[in-house]
Amino acid sequence: MQRACAGALLRKGETRIINPGRSNDDLAALDVIQKLGATIRFEENGDLLIQSNGIQPVHQEINCGESGLGIRMFTPIVALSPEALTIKGTGSLVTRPMHFFDEILPQLGVSIQSNQGKLPLQIQGPLQPANIEVDGSLSSQFLTGLLMAFAAAGANEVSIRVKDLKSKPYIDLTLTVMQDFGWKVSHDNYEVFHFHGKSEKDNGVLTYAVEGDWSGAAFLLVAGAIAGGITVTGLDVFSTQADKAILQALMDCGCSLSVQEKQIDIAPLPLKAFHFNATDCPDLFPPLVALASYCKGTTVIEGVSRLSHKESDRGLTLQEEFAKLGIEIVLQGDLMLVKGGTGVKGARVHSRHDHRIAMACAVAGLKADGEVTIEDADAINKSYPDFYDHLQQLGAILTVN
């Protein structure tokens, strides 16, 4: 949804978005594109119409809310404007590192002043595409923003060289959305990205359907594996979304799983420990930990180094909050060891203002031996505001204070 908002802003004409998201991150993206000159209108059938003539800021201050993707994707896009603009965020975003932009944007003709590598950012473009090399090890989201900004600027015969790119599936998703919006970008094994001129779909009306979200659905699928047979629809089983990899973990843990083109059926069976590499899909750690809690034996999840700059330091947060539920988690370098099958206890836990921690604790609590209370449970609004409603539809007994 956020990538589609960016695409709709950058192309000239009207974009109709089908199945638009309404999470806090989505609403922040809509606010950003409106401040950059787009107009939006929700229709009675739920579709979203976005009209844009490119970046024409109507406000000097841009706020990306608490969206990590939003700040990293929209900053290079904001830099396309020749106007001096300030980019801000809220919550944990103000503590997350942004020194990437201090290093890269000046190479592209952009003046930038940050708060010692953190927000707020004061920038003035316009961004001029040039041959650059970037470090892809911290987050693929920085690259997503550069790819979209370069393409929107009509980049041709320039390239972005990337070293040590993590989360390649997220870049696949970015490139797929860009292609849908008319931009052609090719790459040499994710190491060098090449651009091929302006969008072929400028002007006129473009219709884009937002995919179902595998990141949120991962929690529902784990809930099905733990607590009872369910059917999940609305997911593209051929999607490039990184978190579709949850299916592999579910197959490996031994639950009953049937994946069809239009629906996924999942039900509990005796669950066994599994080994999973989450380096390219770090957002799966929370649902994987909830799943591993019910798997007999020690589950090993790789990729802990990707967790320190999320809404919380998720490695430590998962260890501490699941300890309250009676589940021991050991952190060994880049490995997380979850000792499961010992029973989940009722307890009072805290979301740490992290949407995925709240959802992981809720799913883990579905078969706990007592009541699980989640403090600051409304953190889910960041990405999945209907989550608790959906759990209740599946038969979970929830009390919301």
N, C-alpha and C positions, 0 to 999 in steps of 0.2 A: 504493500500500500504506500509506504513512504517513497519507494523508488518510483512508483507510478505518479505520485504527486510531483516529484522532481521532474520527471519526463514531461508531464503536462505543463509545467511552468516553462520549460525550456523550448518547447515547440510552439510555433505560432498557429493559433487556431483553437478549436473547441475539442476538448477531450471528454468523452463520457466514460466514467469509471463504474463498472458493475461490481457489486459485492464489496463496496468500500468499507474499510475498517473504521471503527470509532473509539479505539483505545486512546489513552492519553498521548502515546507516542504519535498516533495517527493525527489526532487533533492538533498536536504541536506542529506537525508537518504542514497541515492545512493553514495554520496561522502564519508559518514562515512564507509560504508561497503567496499568500494574500499580501503580506507586507512587501513582497518583492514584485507586486503588480498584478497577480492573477486575481480573477473573481471566481467565486464558487457558488453553486446552488444545489441543494439536495432536492430531488424530485419526490413526488408522493410514492413512487414505486421503490424508493431507496437508492436509485442511481444518483451519482454525483456528477454534475457538469462543471468543468473547469475551463474558463476562457482565459487565454494568455496571448500577449504579443511579445513574449520574451521578458527578460528581466528589466523592469522599470520600477525601481523601489519607490514606495509611497510612505516609507517610514525609515528612519535612520537607525533604529534599534531592532535587531532580530533576536528572538528568544526560542531556542530549540527545546525548551522544557527539560526533561531528564533523559532525552533520547541520545544514546551513544552513537547510533547510526545517523541520527538527524544532524548532530553537530559536525560529524566527520564528513558526511556526504554534502551537506549544504554549505559548508565554509568555502570550498573551492568554487561552488556555484555562485555564492554571494560575491566572490572575488571577481566575477565576470563584469560587475558593475564598476564604472569609473567613479562612483560616489564613495565618500568615506562613510563606512557603516560599522556598527558595533554589534558583535555577536555574543549573546549571553546564554546561560542555562540555569537550571535549578537543581536542588537536591545534590545527589552524589556527583553530578556532572561537573560541578565547580571544582572538585578535587581530582578529576581525571586528567591524565597528561595530554597536552596539546602541543608539545614542543615540535612535533612533526611539521606543523604548519610554519613555525618560526624558521625551520631549516629549508623547507621546500618552496613556499610561496614567493620569497624574494627572488628565487631563480626564474620565476615566471612573471617578473615585472610587477609584483604586488607588494605594496608597503604593508607591514604587519607589526603590531605591537601587542604582546600578550602580557599576562600577569605572571611573569617568571615561568612560562610554559603552561600556564593554566588560564581559565577564563577570567574576565572577559577578553575577547579579541577585538582589536581595532584594526580594520583592514581597508585598503583602498586599491582598487584595480585600475584598469581592467587587466585580468589575467591574459597573458600571451603564451599560448602553447609553445613548448620548446622541448628538446631532447633532455630528459632528466633520468636520474636513477633514484629509486625510493626503496626504503626498507619495509618489507611486507610482513615482518615477524610480529609486530605489536598487534596489528589489526588490519584485516582486509578492508575495513570500512573507509580508511583514508584513501585507498586506491579506488574504491567505488566513486567517491566524490571527484577525484581527478579524472577518471575515465569519462564521467558525465560532463564535466566542465570542458575538457578538451574537445569532446565531440560537439558540444553545443557551440563552441567557438569556431567550429568548422575546421578543426585540425586536419592537416594533410601533410604527409611526408615528415612527420615528427613521431617520436615514439617514447613510451615510458618503459624503462628497464626496471625490473623488480627483482630484488634478491630475497630469498628465504620467505616466500609468500605462504602464509598460513590461511586456512579456511578457504581453499580454492572453490568449494561448492557455492560460497556466497558470491564470488566473482562470476561464476557461471550464471547465477541468478541475475546479477546486475547486467551481464551481457545479453541475457535473454530479454530482459525488460527493454534494454536499449534497442535491441533489434526490433521489438514490437513497436517502438516509437520511431523507427526509421534510421537509426544510426548504425553504421557498420564499423565494427572493431574486430580485428583479428589478433592472434597472439602466437608466439613461438613457445609452446609448452609452459605458458604462464610466466615466462621470463622477460619477454619483450612484447609490448602491446602496440599495435599499429592502427592508425585512424585513416578513414577513407571519406573525408568530407562531411558536408552538412546532412541533416536528416532528409530522407527521401519522402517524408510524410508531413512536411510543414504545410500549413493551411488546410482548410476543410475540417471535417469532423473525423476524429479517431476514436474508436471504441476499444476499451481495455477492461478485461475481467480480472479482478484480483484473485489469486489462488487462495484456497484454504490454507491456513497457517499450520505447518507441521510442528513448529515450536510449541504452540499451545496444545495441539492435538496429542503430542507426545505424553502429556500428563493424563489425558483421557484414556489413551491406549494402555498406559501403565495401570491406571485405575481398573481397567477391564481385566488385566492380567492378575491383579491382586484380589479384586473384590467381587467379580461376577461378570458373566457374559454380557457383552455389549456390542453394538454395531455403530461404527463411526462412518459417516458419509461426508462428501464435500471436499475430499482430499485428492490431489492429482498424484497418482502413484508413479507417474513418469516425471515428476517435478525435479528441478535441479536444486531445490532447497536442501541445505546441508542436514537439517534435522530429520529428514526422511530416514536417516540411518538408524533411527530408533527401532525400525523393523528388524534390523539385524540383531540387536540386543534381545528383542522379544523372541526371535527364533532361537537364539542361543540359550535363553534361560528355560526353555521347555514349556512355555504356555501353549494353549491352543490358539492358533493364529491362521486365519484364512484371508488372504489379500486378493481382492478382485478389483476390476477397473473402477467400479462405482462405489464400493464399500469395503470396509475391513471389519471382520468379525473376530473377536478376541474373548477368551474365557480362561479362568484359572485351571491349572494342573499343578502337581507338585513342581515347585520351581527350584532350579539349581543355579549355583554361582556361575558367572561368565567372565570373559575377558573382553574388554572393549577399548578401542583407541578413539578418544573424543577430541584429539588435537584439532581436527578440522570442523568439529561441531561442539564447541565448548558449552553452548547453551543446553546441551543434553545432560550435563552433569547432575542437575537437581532431580529430574525425573529418573535418571539411571540410579541415583542413590536411593530414591524411594523404592524402586523395583528391587534393587540389590538387598534392601532390608528384609525382604521376604524370600530371598533365594538362599537355600541351605549351602553354607560354605563361605569362602572368602572370594568376593568379586574384586577384580582388578580393573581399574579405569585409568587409562593413560591420558596425559594432557593437562595436568594440574597447573602447569606454568601459565596456561591461558586464562586463569581465573582471577588473577589478582586485581585487574582493573575493570571489574564489573560493578553493578550497583553496590555490592559489598565484596569483600575478599572472599569469594565463594568457597574456596577450599576450606578455609578456617571456619567460615560460617556453617557450612554443612557439617563439619566435624563437631562443632559445639552444639548446634541445635539438635542434631540427631542423637548426640550423646544423652540429651534430656529424654529422648524417646527410647533409650536403652540400646541403641545401636552404636557399636564401636567402629570408628573410622580412623585408620592410620594413614598419615601422609608421609611418603618416602620419595623425596625428590619430585619427579614428574609423575609419580604413581599415587593413586588413591586406592586403599584397600578397605573394602566394606565387609564387615563380618556379619553376615545375615543369617536368617532362619532361627534366630534366638528369641523371637517375639518382640513386637513393638509395644511399648508401654504408653499409657495415657500420661500426658504431661502438659505443662504450659510452655509454649515455645514463642519465639519472636521472629517476625519476617525480616528483621533488620532493614525494613523499608525496601526490600528486594522482592519483586513480583514472583520470580521463579522459586525463591525460598518459601514464600507463602504457599504456592501451589504444591511444591514437593511435600511440605509438612501436612497439607490437607490430604493428599493422596496417601501418604504413609499412615495417616490416622484412620483410614477407612476400615482397617481390620485390627486396630490397636485394642489392647485389653481394657482400655478405659477411655475417658473423654480426652481429646486433644484440643487445647485452646490455643489459638494463634493470635498473638497481639499484633496490632497494625496490619490486620489481614487485608485491608483495602489496598495494599500495595499492588494487588493483581490488576488494578485499573490501568496500570502502565501499558500492559499488552493484551489483557484478556478479561475485560470487565464482566463478561457473562459466565466466567468460570464456575463460581459457586452455584449459580442458577442451573448450569448444565450438570454439575454433580448431583444437585437435588433431583433433577429430572431422571437421573440414573438410579435414584433410590437412596442416596446418602442422606443421613439425618444431620442437618446443619442448623445451628442457631447463630444468627447474626445480630450482634449488639450494636 
